Amino acid sequence: MPTLVAESKTIQRDLLTAEDFLDWLEPGVHADLIDGETAMHSPVNLRHANLLNFVDRLLGSYIDKHRLGALYREVVAVRLGSRNVFLPDLAFVPTERLAGLPESHIPFAPPLIVEALSPRTAGRDVGPKFAAYEEHGVEEYWVLDPETLEHRFYERIDGILTAFGEGEEVMHSRVVSGFHFRRSWLDPDALPPISSCLAEFA
């Protein structure tokens, strides 16, 4: 049941619970629940889509080959607390946490989250969503910027998501065992073949 809150006599709004939002959410609807309020996702451009597709295929292929778990796209909801439910661009769940997942959502913070920025949603990804990911235990957070290529990567240190790998070309995941990638691979105008990238792990 939504909670009615008021800033004044004339400014009122309903805050949804995570359960309200999950009951409302349907296949094909892309939205987040941020602090009790619904925020719709906007359509993305081809640069955004191409970069995300590349990372999905590369990381997903590696995870599958080594049987490390599952990589989910934004069609799977992640419940973080009573009033936050996000549909991250990519979420990695290790094998040992797959058993017993409910059909409707992931009820915990996945250890690795990837978000690709878009003009409409960038403020959420590096603002309230970043804070919620940090609060609820995400171990590694990648923030990809398909426009500026100023990709940023964070790892959990003493409970805080802290930037790592600044200025480094080869980036090593702190969560996905043995996985690395090159910053030069993450240019949506010059994406390398997945096969050549995977050859580095042979």
N, C-alpha and C positions, 0 to 999 in steps of 0.2 A: 504494500500500500504506500503510495507516494506521501511524502511529508511536506506539508505546506509551511513555507518559511516566508518571512516578510522583512524587508529592509525598512519599509514605512507603510503607512496606510494604503498607499497607491502602488507600491512596488512589491509584488508577491510572486512566488514561483514554487513549483513542486519539485522536490528532490526525490529521485528514484533510489530504491535500494538495488543492490546487485541482482537480487531475485526478480524484482520488477523488470529490470532491463533484460535479463536473460529470457524471461517469459515473453517479452515484446520482440526480441531479436528474431529475425527470420532469415533463412538462406537468401543470399543475394543482397542483404542489407549490410552495408559497411558503416559502422559507427562505433564510437567509444562512449562509455559512461565515465565522466570525469567529475569527481566530487559530487556525484548525484545528478549531474546534468548531461543530457545527450548531446554529443558532438558528431555530426555527420562527416564522413570522409568525402573529399572532393575527387573528381576524376583526375588521373595523373597524365602527364605527357609521356611521349615515347622515350625520352632520355631516362626518366624515372623508371618506367616499366622495363626498359632494356637492362638497366643496371641491376634492378631487383631480380629479374629473371636470371641474369648471369650468376649472381651470388646464390640464388636458390639452387640452381643446377650444380654449381661447383661444390658448395658446402653440402648439399643434399647427397650428391654422388659419393663424397668422401665419407659422410656419416653412414650411408647405406653399405658401402664396401666394407667398412670396418665394424659394422653392426653396433654402432654406438648409441642408437636411439632413433628418434624421429624428428624431422624438421617440418614445422607447420607454417602454412601461409596465412594471410590475414583473415581467412574464413573461419578460423578457430578462435574463440573468445578465451581470454585469460582473466580470471576473477582475482582481483587484489583487494581484499577487504570488503566492507559492507556497502561502499558506494563507488567503487572503481572497478570497471570491467573494460579491458582494452582488446582490440584486435590488432596486435602488432604485425608488421610486415612479415617478419620471420621469427619463429620461436623454436628453440631446440630443447627437446625433452629427452634426457638420457634413458637408456633401456630400463634401468632399475626403477624408474618412476612411471613407466607406461602402464603397468598392471593396475587395474582398478580405476582408470580414468573414467569419469562420467561421460556419457555421449554428447552432452551439450556444451562442455567447456573444460578448460584446464583450471583446477581449483587452487593453484599455487603459482608462485613466481618461477618461470623457467630459468635455468641458469644462464642462458644466452638469449638476448633479444637483439634484433636488428630492425632499425627504423630508417627508411629513406625519406629525406625531407621533401616537402612540397610547399609552395608559398603559403597555402591556406593553413597547413597543419604544423609548420615548423615550430611555432611558438609552443604548441602543446608537447611536442616530442622532446624539446629541451627545457620545458618548464614543468607543469604539473605531472606529466607522465614520467619524466626523468625522476622527479622526487618520489613518486609512488614506486617505480621500479627499485630505486635505492632503498626505500623504507621496507619493502617486502622481500628483499633478499636476492635480487638479480645479481649474478656474479660478474657478468660481462655484458656490456651494452655498446653496440656499434651504431653510430649516427652517420649515415651516408648522405652526402650532398651532391646530387647529380649535376647541379648547375655550376657550382664553384669548385668542385672536387676537393673541398676542404673537409675530408672525412675525419671523424673523431672517434676515438675508441677509449672505453673506460673499463676498468677492472675494480673489483671490490677490495679495498684495503681498510682494515679496521672499521668495517661497516659503512664506508663511504665509497661511492663510485668515483674513481680518480683516473684522470687521463693517463694513457700509456702510449708509448711508441711514437711520440711526436718527432717528426723529422726522419723516421726510419722507413726504409723502402720495404723490407720484409717484415711482415707482422705475424706474430705467433699467437694463436688463440690460447687464452688461459683456461678455457673450459673444454674445448673439443680437442682431445688428446692427439698430438702430432700434426694438427692442421695449421698450415700457414698460407699466406697469400701475399701478393705484391701490390703496393699502392698503384703501381702503373697498370695493373689489371683493371682498376676500378674507374676507368674513363669510358662513359657510355658511348663516346664517339670512336673508340678504338678498342673494343672488347676483344680479347684474344680467344682462340678456340678453347673450349672446355678441355678437350683432349690434351692439348699441349700443357695446360695448367696442371692437370691431373698427373701428367708424366713426371712432374717434380716429386711426386710421392712414390714413384715406382721403386 
